[in-house]
Every structure is written in C-alpha cells, then in structure tokens.
Amino acid sequence: MTITQHLTNHFDVQEMLQEKLLGSDWRDKVNKTDLVMAILSELAELLDSISFKWWTKKEEDWENAKIEVIDIYHFLLVWALLEGERWDREFLAIQLEEGFNSEKRVKDKEKIKKTIQYMLLDLNLGTVSSLFYYIGRLAKLAGFRHLYEFSELYIKKALLNEDRKKRGYDRDESRKYIGGREDNELLKGGEK
C-alpha cells in the first residue's frame, strides 16, 4: 500500500471514529468555528511542546510535538469530512505528502513557528488544501522521519481516542490518566 493510500484511508478511520464518539449525526454537532478553535488550541500545545517561550528554560518535548501534530491532523480530517465531497481525498493526501517532502530538516523550532503563522492565515480563510500541506510540513519539522511513522501514530491516537470515549473522558477529563500517567504518554517513543 502506498503512503497516499494510507493517508487517504485516514478519512475512513476518522469517519468511523466520529460516529463512535458523537453518533451517526456527528456532522450536526460539529461546526467550522469549533474546529478552528480546536486547531488553535492544539497549535498552542505544539508551541508549548517545542518550548517556544524564550523567557523560560523548558526543554523541548519532540515526542509530544509529534502527538500534537497528529491531534491537529485529526481536526483537519474532520473539517474535510464536514465539507464532504468538496475535497478530493487523494488530492489532500498528496498535499500532505508535498508539505512533508518540502522540508529537509527535522526538529526545527523556528520553521515550526513560521509554518504556524502561515496556518493561522489559512485557518481564517478556510483553505483546507493548504492546511493539509502545512500539516505535512509540521510533521517533518516535529521529527517524523517518514510518513509511514506519521500514519502509524495517527492510527494509534485514533484508537486511544476511542478508548478515551469508553473510559468516559467526554464526561470527566481525569479519565485521561492511566496509572497516574496521561494516556498520551503511552504513545511516546513507540510505546503502545
């Protein structure tokens, strides 16, 4: 299976996840404004992960940066699904690939900040295709070595989100913890 096919399949995975999390009428419960706010929240978490604050000495957490990129990607998939047939899935997957391949370096804090600035403009314009390009770029800059790694973490995070629903996370944020650890920690460094 090609990486384009993997990425295209993410739309089906996200559709199933949305139905499990919110029901078959999930499109009636989600709107573009809420998605933009969710993406902004995740972008802030990404910035925090790379320790963008020059006034602190916090170390970068590149493994968490990858998870935040995946979280942003989840919301972009939902946005594209919400808009329905307006966007060709293969085209969006190729946009993500092109964004990923446009970067040579990984773990580049300054380029992440610049890419987020571009994303903020396109979030306002609602340009989904360019947002997929930028999420590919962020994936490379956050440390993904190849898109198969990106795809694998997307699937793991989707399964984690489904498990969160079963644990009642939508009713109580404390259910995000397993054995005293935030469940996202289980995704870091290849842990399952």
N, C-alpha and C positions, 0 to 999 in steps of 0.2 A: 504494500500500500504506500502510495506517495505521501509526502508531507501535506500536499494540497488536499488530498483525500482525507487525511487525518483531521486537518483543520476544518474542512467542510463538514465532517461528521460531528464536530463540536456543536453545530447548530441543533442537530437532533438530540444530542445529550442535554443541551441547555433547555430545549423544549420539554423534554421529559422531566427534568429537574424542576422547571417552573410549575408543571402540572402537579408534581408531588408536593411541592412546597406551598403552592397557593390554590391549587384546584384547576380544573379544566377551563375555568373562566378567568384565568390569571391576567389576560390582556385587559380585562375590565378593572383590575386592581392596581395596574402599573401605568404610569404616565411618563412622558419625556422629562418633565421638570424634576420628578423624583429620581429618575435615572441620572440626570445631570448632577443633582445633589449627591447621590451615592458615589458617582465617579469622582467628584471633587473631594469627598471625604477620603476615598481610597488614595487619591493623588497626595493628599496631605499625609497619610500614613506612609506612603512611599518616600516622601521627602524626609519624614522623621526617621525612617529606616536607614537612609543614607547620611544621616547626621548633617543636614544642610545648614544647621544653625552655627554660624561662625563664632558665636559667643559662648559656645559650650565645648566640652572636650569629649562628648559622647562618641563612642566608636561606631563605625558603620556596621550594620547587620545585613549583609548582602543576601543571606538566605531568606530573611524576612522580606527584603526588597523584591525578590522573585515572587513570593506569595502575594504581595500587594499588586504586582503587575497582573498576576492571574485574577485577583479579585476585580481589578478594573476591566479585564477582558470579559469576565462573567457579565458585567453590566453592559458592555458593548454588544455582546451576543444578544442579550435581552432586548436592547434597543433595536438592533437589526431585525430580530424576530417580531417585535412590536410593529415595525413598519412593513412587515410582510414581504410581499413579492417585489417591493420597490428595489431591493438589493439582491443581486445575484450572489449566492453563497460562495461560489468558486472565485468570483471576482474579489470579494472581501478577503478570502483566504490568500489569494495572490497578493493583495495589498499588504497583508500582514507579513508575508514572506519577503516582499520587496523592502519593507521597512527594516526587517531583521537583517537582510543582506546588505543594506546600505551602510551599516556600521562595521568597522573593523575591530574596534576595541570593546572590551567588556569592563564592567565595574568603573564606569566613568561618571562621576558625580556631576561635573559641570555640564556634560552633554545631557544628562537626565533632566537637570533643571531647565535647560534650553528647550528640550523636547516638551516638557510640561507646559512651558509658555506657549508653544505652538498649539498644543492640545487645547488650552484654555480658549484660544481664538476659535477653533473649530467646534468646541463644545457649544459655544454661543451661537455659531452658525448652523449647528446640527449636521455637520458634514461627516456622516458615518464612515464613508470610504477612507477619508484621510485619517480618521481616528484609528481605524484598523492598521493603517500604515504606521502611525505613531506608536501603537501598542507593540508592533513588531520591533520597532526601533528601541523602545523601552526594554523589551525582553532581552535584547542583545546587551544593552548598556547595563542592565541589572545583573548580568552574569550568566544568562543561559548560553551554553556553548553551541547548542543546535536546537532546531525547532521540535525534534522528537522529545527532547527533555522538557520543553515548554508544554507540549501536548500531554505528556505523562503527568506533569504536575497539575495541569488543568483537570484531568480525569480524577486524580486523587482528591483535589479540592472539591470537585462536584460531589464525589462520594462522601466527603466529610460534611458538606452542606446538607446532604440528605440525612446523614446520621445526626447532625445537629437538630434537624426537624424532629426526628424520632425521640431525641432526648429532651425536647421541649424548649429549645433555645429561643424560639419565637415568643415564648411567654416569660422567659427568665434568662438573662444574659449569664448568670452564674453557671448555667449548664454548658457553657463553652469550655469548661475546665474538666479535665480527666486526671484524677490522681494528683490534684493540685497544680497541674500544668495546663496552660492554654492549649487547646487541641491543635491550633496551627503549628505549635512546636513539633508535633508529631510528623509534620510534612517536611521539616528542615533536614537537610543533609542526607536525603534518601531514606529516612525512617518512614515506616508505614503505620 
